[in-house]
Amino acid sequence: MAKKGQTYFCEICRQKVVVTREGFGVLVCCGQEMHLVGAKGMMATWTAAHHKPEDGVKFQCDVCGQQIDVIVETTGILECCGQRMHRIEANVG
């Protein structure tokens, strides 16, 4: 289960996301499970998260309610609980 504040990375398309609301679903992109970016090692440095609040790209799972912020958006399809996640409008203000 993903925890709030954790960063996940897709090895295929290099999409990066941060969990903003926890859920029980598994984050999937490009048909495979996304990898947790650990606190140590080269992977953490290589995939360092730099938030871009101006983008405001958020997705939510309709099954478990998990929400993510996209740090680096690519063409990869984000899925959770076996279905496509839905893009939602970011709260402004």
LOFI-746291 format. One record per residue (C-alpha): x, y, z. Coordinates in steps of 0.02 Angstrom, whole numbers, plus 50000, padded with zeros to 5 digits. Layout:
LOFI-746291
XYZ ...
This chain:
LOFI-746291
500005000050000 500675017149952 500915029850090 500595048550080 502155057750024 502965042949937 503635045249760 503365031949626 504235030149458 503845021049295 505395012949220 504625012549046 504015030449017 504895038849165 503285046149235 503455051449418 502045053549544 501855057749728 500465050149835 499355063849910 497965052549979 498245034450028 497245020049959 497415001249953 497704999949765 499354996549675 499975010449562 500245004449383 500935013649231 501275006749057 500554990049113 501784986849255 501864991049439 502705007749475 504275007349583 504445016249748 505885028649748 506885024249903 507785036250018 509495029349972 510455024049819 510685029849640 508845027349596 508335040449725 509575052949657 509145049349476 507275051049505 507345065549630 505635073449648 505465091849609 503675097749630 502925108649494 501395116449575 501005126349416 500565110149327 499205104949450 499015087649373 498115075749492 497365058549468 496185048449578 495665030249588 493775028349590 493895011649683 495045015149832 495105034249827 497005035149812 497595051849742 499245056449663 500105072249601 501085070149440 502845077149452 503405072349277 501975069049156 502225057249009 501075047548894 501025032649014 499275027049069 499055027449258 498035013449335 497525008149511 496404993949570 496394986749393 495655002049308 496215018449235 496425032849359 495405048549323 496175065649303 495455078349427 495585097049442 496845103349569 496155114049710 496735131749683 496935143249831 
